[in-house]
Amino acid sequence: MNKLTIKCPAKVNLFLHITGKREDGYHNLYTLFYPVSICDNLTIEKSDNTILTCSNPNIPCDNSNIILKTHNLLRTQFNFKDNYKIHLEKNIPFGAGLGGGSSNAAKYLLGINKLSNLNLSYDDMKNIMAQVGSDTVFFLHNEPMIASGRGEILEKAPSLPLLYFIIINPNIFISTKEIYSSPNLKFSNINPLDKLKKIYTFEELVSIMNNDMESVVFTLHKEVADIVDYLNTNSSGKALMSGSGSTVFAVYENEVERDNAFIKAKEKYKSYFIEKAAVFNDSL
């Protein structure tokens, strides 16, 4: 096999607690990552030279791109010599709290581990991903996960109900660094070990949905706050900002309620990115 096309899913945070600042400058978090069915498509093909192209001209294709950072880490740490022609069909909004770049990096690593027969262990890949970004390790998995530390410490999520989503992005890029450095960011005083049950109903899950970053982002970007308020007021779902924004998602118990809400939201937010989604259940 010399060529592979991989689906790279987005994620939402069903809850996101910031529990404190670390000595290394990062923040400790406690979050529930949930992979959703909005995906980029990544095609990798063996080649004489490594080159990255992307369908979105606003995304850099030089060594600052997270895919090539991953590729270059393999070169320096594992004496990796193969070259690939890489094309990214970008469907996930970027700078949007959906983890698109992190997903691209993790799925690229999984892809070339297969194409080049690298035989990297999960721990090998986890260590590479932890050097590239805080939430990249999650995308080595295809299921909901609880994350702590910088996002790299993972454990299997509780049993969750089947969920249906509306994903809305108001076409705003938000700097994660800016939100984390805000003096208005509030920390959660929680003990993660005492937080979760083993099985959640829809109502129980909705009751623990929270994002500590919302208050900061809502102050800076009223559009994001307005979407959350609209969905919570005008539909039967529960709306929340994902990650550091600017994407908002609303979660529904069934497709009928989700589809009804989607029709109304699509009419209201004609210029925004808006899609329906469910859990991502594909595998490489």
C-alpha positions in Angstrom: 0.0 0.0 0.0 1.4 3.4 -1.1 -1.6 5.7 -0.5 -4.1 6.2 2.2 -7.0 8.6 2.8 -8.0 9.2 6.4 -10.9 10.9 8.1 -9.8 13.4 10.8 -12.7 14.1 13.1 -13.4 17.2 15.1 -14.1 17.1 18.8 -16.2 19.0 21.3 -15.7 19.3 25.0 -18.9 18.1 26.8 -17.3 19.7 29.9 -14.1 21.6 30.4 -12.8 22.6 33.8 -9.5 24.6 34.2 -8.1 23.4 37.5 -5.0 25.5 37.8 -1.8 26.9 36.2 1.3 24.7 36.0 4.9 25.5 36.6 5.7 24.9 32.9 3.2 27.7 31.9 0.5 25.4 30.7 -2.8 24.9 32.5 -4.2 21.7 34.1 -7.6 20.8 32.8 -10.3 18.2 33.3 -12.4 17.6 30.2 -14.6 15.1 28.4 -13.6 14.9 24.7 -16.2 13.7 22.3 -15.3 13.0 18.7 -17.9 14.2 16.2 -18.6 13.4 12.5 -17.4 16.6 11.0 -14.1 15.6 9.4 -11.2 16.8 7.4 -9.9 14.3 4.8 -6.1 13.7 4.8 -4.5 11.9 1.8 -1.0 10.7 2.1 1.0 9.0 -0.7 4.6 7.9 -0.8 6.7 10.3 -2.8 10.3 11.3 -3.5 9.9 14.5 -1.5 7.6 15.5 1.4 5.2 18.3 0.5 2.0 19.4 2.1 -0.9 21.1 0.3 -4.3 22.2 1.6 -7.6 23.1 0.2 -7.8 26.2 2.5 -5.3 28.8 1.4 -5.3 30.4 4.8 -3.6 27.4 6.4 0.2 27.4 6.2 1.8 24.4 4.5 5.4 25.1 5.8 7.1 23.6 8.8 4.9 25.6 11.1 2.0 23.2 10.2 1.3 20.7 12.9 1.4 17.8 10.3 4.9 18.6 9.2 5.9 19.2 12.9 4.9 15.6 13.5 6.7 14.4 10.4 9.9 16.2 11.4 9.7 14.8 15.0 9.7 11.3 13.5 12.8 12.2 11.4 14.8 13.4 14.4 13.6 10.9 17.0 13.1 7.7 15.0 15.4 8.2 12.1 12.4 8.2 9.8 13.4 8.6 6.2 10.3 8.1 4.0 8.7 11.0 2.1 5.1 11.7 1.5 2.9 13.9 -0.7 0.3 15.1 1.8 -3.0 16.8 0.9 -5.4 18.1 3.5 -9.0 18.7 2.5 -10.1 21.1 5.2 -13.7 21.0 6.4 -13.3 21.7 10.1 -13.1 25.5 10.9 -9.7 26.3 12.4 -9.0 28.4 15.5 -12.4 27.3 16.5 -12.1 25.0 19.5 -12.8 21.8 17.5 -9.3 20.4 17.5 -9.0 20.1 13.7 -5.2 20.6 13.6 -4.6 18.2 16.4 -6.8 15.6 14.7 -4.8 16.1 11.5 -1.5 15.5 13.3 -2.6 12.4 15.1 -4.3 10.8 12.1 -1.2 11.5 10.0 1.0 9.7 12.6 -1.4 6.8 12.6 -1.4 6.8 8.8 2.3 6.7 8.2 2.8 4.2 11.0 0.7 1.9 8.8 2.1 2.9 5.4 5.7 2.9 6.4 5.4 -0.2 8.7 7.0 1.8 11.5 5.6 -0.5 14.2 5.4 2.4 16.7 3.7 1.5 19.9 0.9 3.5 21.4 3.3 4.9 24.0 5.7 6.0 21.2 2.9 7.8 19.4 1.5 9.3 22.6 5.0 10.7 23.4 5.3 12.3 19.9 1.8 13.8 20.1 2.4 15.2 23.6 5.3 17.2 22.1 3.1 18.6 19.3 0.1 19.8 21.2 -2.0 19.4 24.3 -5.1 17.7 22.9 -3.4 15.7 20.1 -3.1 12.4 22.1 -6.9 12.1 22.3 -7.1 11.8 18.5 -5.1 8.6 18.6 -8.5 7.2 19.8 -11.9 7.0 18.2 -14.1 7.2 21.2 -15.0 9.7 24.0 -12.3 10.1 26.6 -11.7 11.9 29.9 -8.6 14.0 29.8 -6.6 15.6 32.5 -3.1 17.2 32.9 -2.5 19.3 29.7 -5.0 17.0 27.9 -2.5 14.2 27.4 -3.6 12.0 30.4 -6.5 9.9 29.1 -9.0 7.4 30.5 -12.1 5.9 29.0 -15.2 8.0 29.3 -18.3 6.8 31.2 -21.1 5.1 29.3 -22.9 8.0 27.5 -26.2 8.1 25.6 -26.2 8.5 21.8 -26.0 12.2 21.1 -26.9 14.4 18.2 -25.3 17.8 17.5 -25.6 21.1 15.9 -22.2 22.7 15.4 -22.1 26.5 14.8 -19.1 28.7 14.2 -19.5 32.4 13.7 -16.4 32.7 11.5 -14.2 34.1 14.3 -10.7 33.0 15.0 -9.9 32.9 18.7 -6.4 32.6 20.1 -6.3 29.9 22.8 -3.2 31.6 24.3 -5.2 34.8 24.7 -8.0 33.1 26.6 -5.6 31.2 28.9 -3.7 34.3 29.7 -6.7 36.4 30.6 -6.9 37.6 34.2 -10.6 36.9 34.1 -10.1 33.1 33.6 -11.7 31.4 36.6 -10.4 28.0 37.8 -12.7 25.1 38.9 -12.2 23.8 42.4 -13.1 20.2 41.7 -11.7 16.8 42.5 -11.8 14.9 39.2 -11.7 11.6 41.1 -15.0 12.3 42.7 -16.7 13.8 39.6 -18.1 11.0 37.4 -20.6 8.2 37.5 -20.1 5.1 35.3 -23.3 5.5 33.3 -25.1 8.8 32.3 -28.6 9.4 31.0 -29.1 12.4 28.7 -30.4 14.5 31.5 -27.6 13.6 33.8 -25.0 14.5 31.2 -26.6 17.8 30.4 -26.5 18.7 34.1 -22.7 18.4 34.2 -22.0 20.3 30.9 -19.8 23.3 31.6 -17.0 25.3 30.1 -14.8 27.5 32.3 -13.6 29.5 29.3 -17.0 30.7 28.3 -17.0 33.8 30.6 -13.8 35.1 29.1 -14.8 34.5 25.5 -18.3 35.8 26.0 -16.8 39.1 27.2 -14.5 39.4 24.2 -16.9 38.0 21.5 -20.6 38.7 22.0 -21.4 36.7 18.9 -20.4 33.5 20.7 -22.5 34.3 23.7 -25.5 35.1 21.5 -25.4 31.7 19.8 -25.3 29.8 23.1 -28.2 31.9 24.4 -30.2 31.5 21.3 -29.9 27.7 21.2 -30.6 27.3 24.9 -33.6 29.5 24.7 -35.1 28.4 21.4 -34.5 24.6 21.3 -34.8 21.6 23.5 -31.0 21.0 23.5 -28.2 22.1 25.7 -25.7 24.5 24.1 -22.1 25.1 25.2 -18.9 26.6 23.7 -16.3 24.0 22.7 -12.8 24.4 24.0 -11.6 28.0 23.8 -14.1 28.8 21.1 -15.3 30.2 18.9 -17.5 27.1 18.0 -20.7 26.5 19.8 -22.4 23.1 19.8 -25.9 22.0 21.0 -26.6 18.5 22.0 -29.9 16.7 21.6 -31.4 13.4 22.7 -32.7 12.4 19.3 -32.5 13.3 15.6 -36.0 14.8 15.3 -35.3 17.4 18.0 -31.9 18.1 16.5 -33.2 18.4 13.0 -36.0 20.8 14.0 -33.5 23.0 15.8 -31.1 22.9 12.9 -33.7 24.2 10.4 -34.3 27.2 12.7 -30.7 27.9 13.4 -29.8 27.6 9.7 -32.3 30.3 8.9 -31.1 32.6 11.6 -27.3 32.2 11.0 -27.1 32.2 7.3 -23.6 33.5 7.1 -22.1 31.1 9.8 -20.7 27.7 9.5 -23.4 25.4 10.7 -23.6 21.6 10.4 -25.3 18.6 11.9 -23.2 15.9 13.5 -23.2 12.7 15.5 -20.5 10.7 17.2 -17.5 9.8 15.0 -17.2 6.0 14.8 -14.8 5.5 11.9 -11.5 3.7 12.2 -8.2 3.9 10.3 
